[in-house]
C-alpha cells in the first residue's frame, strides 16, 4: 500500500493538462455493450476504476485494446454472458450502470448491488423504478438484481430526495435507446457526463432529443453501430488542480478545463476573492513550442504493480526544457500527463508536421491573491456546486479569512475528511449536513488517513500549504479517480512523493 508524503509551503506555478473524465468514461464503457462493431474512445483516463470496469466488461464478452495513439478500442465478441457478479461489481458503484445496457442488448441481466466509496447510503431504488418503467421484470435474490423481459418505451420520472440521479439516468437512457417505442425520461440528470453519454449514443445511431435538459425523449432503434468518440475533460480534476493553485497563491494554468462545466465553482471562487483568468490559446502555445512542432505520443506500460494506471505522455525531441513561469518546475512528461491525441477536441497529430493546423485550447488560470474570504457553498445536482468538489473546497476555506458553511445536499454524510483536516490544525465542526469552518488557521503537517476518493484529494491540497511534513495514507482511493495527480502537482513545483507504506 502506498502513501504520499508532502513538504508544504511550495508555491505552485506552471501549466498542466486535465485528463479525460472518469465519470463520463465509465457509463460510456458500459454502453459499449449495446453496440455492434468496433468503438474507438479517445481521452479515456488510465485509472483503477477504468481498469476494473474494463475487466468486468471483458468477462461480459467485450474485448478492449489500448492503441499506440493512446485511444481505446472496444468490440463485443461474445454476447452470451448476462451476469456481472458481486466480486467484480463490489469495487465501484458505477458498475451498476451495466444492468441497463446488458438487459436491453441481451434480454436478461443479473447484476449485484454496487460498492464504491463509503460515505453514506446510496440506494439504487430510482434505477429499479426506471427499469420497471421500461417494462423490466425485476427479481431481487441473494444481493443480485435480475432483469428480464422485452424493453418497451415508457414514461419515467427519476427525481428523488437528493435531486436527479446521474447513474440512474445513464442506466435508463442506455436501455431506452434499444426499446420498442418512445421513452420519456423526466427529471433526467443534466451533468456534462450524461450529455457526453448522449452524444456517444447518438454517434452510434441512437435517437435522443432534449440533450442537456431535464427531459430526454428517446425513440428506440433496432441496432447501434460503432463510432469514434472523445471523452470530455474531467471537470472534477480541473477544479482540484485550480484549487491547488489558489491555495498556494500560485499561477497555475489548467489546460483543457471547461469553464462552462464549472460555473458554480467559479462563482464561489470569485466570491471568495480568488483572481482567475479564463481564456483560450493556440495548441502550439499550450505546449510552449513553435507552431509546427507538436508533440508525438509514445505508449507506456498499461499498468504498474498494484493496479495503478500509467497512461501515455507526449514526447518531442524538439521540445524545450520547462522553465519557471511557463512550463512549471518538473519534467515535461509529468507536466502534460493525461494528454491524448483527441483530448478536449484536439485532432490527432498529422503524419506530416507541415500539415499541422492551429486549434484552440480552453483554460482556467489561478492568480496570486492578497486576501481570500470565506464563503458558503451548497452542493446540488448540476449545474449546482458538485459534491465531488466539496471536500477540496472545505480545504480551501480552512485558509480563507472568516467563517464559512459548506452544506452537503447530495450525500449528507460525506464529511469523513473533516476529522483529518482538524488534525492539521483546521477548525471545522459538523452540524447535521453542514461543515462550519473557521478559516485563517495555520496548518501544520501530520499523518492523515484518506477515506475516499475526493477526501484523498482534499487532504493532499491541505498538505500543500501545511507547515512541515504531511503524510496521506491509503491513497489507493486517489488512483480510482485521478490520473497521476501527484506527478502533475510535482510538475508545478510541489515537493511530494509516493512511497510504500509499511
N, C-alpha and C positions, 0 to 999 in steps of 0.2 A: 504494500500500500504506500502511496506517495503523500508527501506534504509539500507545501510551498512556503519557503522562508523569504521574508521581505525585510529589507532595511529601509525604514521610512525616511521621508524628508527630501526625496529627489523630485525635482520639478520635471514633469513630462513635456516633451516638445517633439514635433515632427508630424509625419503623415502615416496613416495606417489604413489598410483596406478592410472593409466589412465582408465577412463571409456570407455565403448563401444561408437562407433562413431554415433552421431546423424545423420550426413549427409549420412551415409551408412544405418542406420536403416529405415529412412523414405521411400526411394524408395523400399526397400525390403518389408516393411509393405504393401505398395501399391500393389506390385507384388503378395502378398498373395491372391489377388482376382482371380488370374489365376489358382489357384491350387486346385485340388481335394484331399480331405483328410487332416488330421492334419499336422501342421507345428510346430516345436519347435525351437525357436530362443534363443540362449544364448548371454548374454552380451548386451541386449537392455538397454540403459540408461533410468532411470525414470526422464523424463523431461516434461516440459509443452508441447512442440511441439509433443513429442511422445504420450502423453495422448490425445492431440487434434486429432492427426491422428487416434488413436485407436477409439476415439469417432465417428469420421466420418465413419470409416470402420464398426463400429457396426451398423450405420444407413444404410449401404450398405450390410448388411447380413453377416458380418464376426464377429464371436464370438472370444473373447480373454479371457485368464485367466493367471494371474501370478502364477507360480508354486512355491512350497516350496523351491526348489533349486535355485530360482532366475531367471529361464528361463521363456519364454513367449510362451504359446500355442495358436495357431490360427487355425480356421477352418471356411470355408464358409458353412453356414447353410441355406441361402436364396439368390438365385441369380436372383431375380426378379426386384430388385431396380436398376435403371440406372442413378439416378440424385444425384449429390453432390452439394447442394445449397450454395448460397453466404454466408449466415450467418455462415456456417461451414468453407468454403474454405477461407474466408477473413482473417482467423487467421494466415496463413502462405503460402508462395509461393510454398513450396514443395508439397502442396496438389494438384497442377495442374497435377502432375505426376500420378494422379488417372485415367486420361482420357484414356491413352493408354491401361492399363490392363482392365479397365471397358468396353471399346469398343470391345477389342479383345475377351473377355470371354462372353459378354452378347449381342453383336451385335449392341448395341446402348449405347451412353453415353451422359450425359448432365452435364457439369462442369462449374462453374463460373470462371471468370478471378480471378487470385490469389491475396492474400495480402502478408503480411510479414513486414520486416523492411523497414523503409522509408529512403532511401539514394540514390534516383535516379530512373529513369525509367528502368524497366527490362522487356522488351517485351517478348511475347511468340510466336513471328512470326515463329521462327525456329521449335518450336513444331508443329505448324499448317502445315508448309511446309512439315515436315517429315511425319505427319499423312496422308496428301494428297498423298504423295509418296507411301503410302501403300494402297491407294485406298479409303481412307475415304471421305465420303460426309460431308462437314462441313458447318454448318449454324451458324451465329452469331446473337443472338437475346436476347435483354434485359440484356446484360452483361454476357450471357451464351454462351458456345460453345457446339453445338450439333454435335456429330459424329455418323455416321451410315454407313451401307453397309458392305460387306464382307471384311475381311482383306486379302490382297494379297501381296505377296512378291514384292519387287521393289528395285531400286537404290535410295538412299537418301544421300544428301550432307548436313551436318549440320554445316558448317563453317559460321561464322558471323563476324560482325565488331570487336568484342572483343574476337575472337577465337571460340573454340568449346563450346557447351552448355551442361552442366552436366545433368541438369534435362531433357532437350530435348532428350539427348541420352538415359536416363532412360525410358522416355515415348515411344520412337520409338522402343527401344530394347524389352520392355515388350509387346508391341503389336506384334512385328515381330515373337516372339517365337511361337505364335499360328497362324501365317499367312499361307496361301496356297502358297507354293513355297518358293523360296530363297530370302533373303533380304541382301543387301549390304549397310552398313552404313559407309560412307566416312567422314573423319574428326570427328570421334566419340571422345568424351571426354576420356582421359586416366586416370582420377583421380582414386586413390585407392578405392573410394566408388563405382565407376562404375565397377571396377574389382570385388569387393565383390558382387555386384548385379549379375554379370555374373556367378560367382561361385555358388551362391544360385540357380539361374535358372538352371544351368547345373545339380546340385544335384537333382532338381525336374524333370529332363528329357529333358531339352532344349538342342538343338544342336547349339553351338556357337563356332566359330573359330576366332582367332586373338585377344583373350582377352588381354587387356593391351596395344593394339596398336591403331592407328588412324583409322584402318579399321576393322570393325566387319562383319563377314559373319554368317548369321543365316539361318538355314534350319528349316522351320516351322514344328511343330509336332501337333498332334491332341489333346494331353492331357498332363498335368503336374500333378505329384503326390507329396504328402508331403514328407518332409525330416527334418533332424535336421541340423541347421547351426549356426555357431558362428560369430557374428558381429565383425569386425576388431576394433582395438583400435582407439580412436579419436585423430587424428594427430593434430588437432587444439587445443584441450585441452592440449595435450602433449607439444606443442610449447608454450602455455601460461604459464604452470607451469615451464617450463625450463627458460623462460624469467623472471619469478618472482624470481627464484633462482639467475639468473645473476644480476638482478637489485639490489638485496640486498647483493650481494657479498657472497652468501651463497653456501653451499654444499647441493644441492637438487638432489636426485636420483629419476628420473621419471621412475617408473617401468611399463613395457609393452609398452613403447614408441618405435616405429619402425623407426630406422634411415633411412631405405630405403624409407620411406614415407615423410621424412623431409630433403631431400638432399639440396634443395635450401636454406632453412632456416639455416641449419647447416653451409653451405658455407658462408652466410652473418655474422653469429655469429663468426665463426673462423676468418674471415677477420677483424672483429672489435676487435679481440684480446681476445675474451672470451674463457677461457680454458674449455674444455669439456672432459669428459670421456665417451666412448661408449663401451658397452660390453654386456655380458650375465652372469647370475648367476643361481644357483640352486633355484628352487621354495622354498624349505625349508629355504634356506639362505635369500631369499627375505622377508620372514616373521620373520627373526631373531629367528627361532625356531630350535630345534633339528630335525633331518631329518625325523622322522616319526610322528611328532606332527604337522599335517597340520590343518588349521582352518576349522571349520564347519560353515554352514550358518544357520541363522535364518531369518524368514520373518518378516519384519516390516510392518506397515500400508502402503498401496499403495500410499496414497495421503494425504497431510495435507490441512487444510483450505487455500483457495487461489490458489489451483491447483499446489502447489509445490510438486514435487515428492520426495520420501524419499529413495527409493532403499533398497537394502539388504546389510548387512555388515557381515564380518566373526566374529565368536565368538570361543574362545577356552579357556577352563578353565586352560590349561597348558601354555598359552602364557605369556611370561614375561612382566613386565611393560616396557613401552617405556623409552628409555634413550637418552639423548642428543648425537647426532652424529651417532646414529644407527636407532632408530625408531622415531625420531623427538620429539617435545615438548608436543604434545597433546595426547588424548586418542587414543588407537589403533583402536577403531571403526571408528574414524574420519580419521585416517591415511590411512586405507585401503579401504576407501569409494569407491564404484564403482566396487569392485572385484566381479566377477561372477564365477560360477563353471568352465565354459569352456572359461573364458575370455582370450584372447590373446593366444589361442592354448592350454590352460591348461585343462586337462580332469577332470571330476568330482572326488571329493574326494572319495576313495573307502570306502565301508562299514567297512572294517577292516583296521585299520591303518597299520597293518603289510604288507598289500598289496601295500602300497604307493611306488611309483617309483619316480625317480628324473627327473623332467622336467626343462628345462632352460627357463629363462625369459629375454628378451632383456631390456636394459635400456639405458638412456642418463642421464649424471650427470653434473651439473654445478659445477664449482670450483671457489674459490676466485681469484680475479684479482687485480692488482695494477693500471692498466690503461686500459680504454676502448675507442676505437677510433670510431668516426662517419664514417659510410659507407653508400653508396647509395643502394637503393633497388627499383626494379620494379616488380609490381605484374603481373603475367601472368598465363595462364592455366597450369595445372600440366604437366610436372614436374617443372614448374617455381615457383616463390615465391607466396604463396597463399594469395589471397585477404583477407581471413578470419584471417590472422595474421598481416595484415598491421597496424591496429590501435595499437596493442600491440608493434610492432616493433618501431613505432613512439614514444611511451612512453619510450622505451629503449634508443632510440637515444637522448632523451632530457637530459639524464645524462652522455652521452658519450662526449669525447673531440672533438671539431671541428664542421664542418658543414656537414650535410647530406641532400640528396634529395631523398624523397620517392615518387615514381610515381605510380599512380593507373591506370592501363590499363584495368581493368575488369569493375569496377563501378567508373567512374571518379569523381562522387560527394560524394564518401564515405569518407568525411573528417569532419563530424559534430563534432567529438571528439576534433578537433584542438582547437576550441574556449574554450572548457572546460579545456584542458591541459594548455592553456595560463593563465587561472585563477589561476593555481597553481604556476605560475612563469616561465613556459616554454616560449621559444621564437620561435614561429613557424608562418610562413606566407604561405598563399596559392598562387600559381601561376598556374592557369589552373588545370590540373590533377595532380599537384605535391604539396607536402608539403616540404618547405625548413626549416630545423631545425637547429638552433644554439644551439649546445649542451653545456654541462658543467654548466648548471644552477642549482642553489639551489632551490628546490621546497618547497613550504610551503602549509600547509593544507588549504582547502577551501570547500565550499559546491558546489557539482557538479551535473549536470543533465545528466543521461545516455540517449542516443538517440536510440541506437540499441544494438543488442546482443554483437558484438565484441567490440564496443565502451565501453560498460559496463566493460568488462574485462580490457581494456586499462586504464580506469580511476582507477580501483582498483589497478592495478600494479603501477601506478604513486603514489597513496596514500600510498603504502607500503614504499616508500622512501621519501615522503614529510614530512617536519618537522611539528609536531603538529597533529591536528585532521583533517581528510578528511571525508566528508560525501558524499556518492554517492546515489542519489535518483533515483527513478523509476527503481529499479533493477529487476522488473518483466521481463525485457528483458533478464537478466542473466539466469533466470530459464528456458528460452526457450532452451538453448544450453549447459549449464554447470551443471553437477550433483554435487550439494553441494560444489561449488568452495570455498566459504568462510570457510567451515569446513575443507577442505583439506589444505588450507593455514594456518588455525589456528593450525592444527596438525604439521605443520612445524615451528611454532613459531610466526606466525603473531598475532598482537594484533588487532583483529577486531571482530565486532559483527553485527548481523542483528537485527534491531529494527523496530517497527512500525513508519511510517512517518505520522504524523498528519497534 
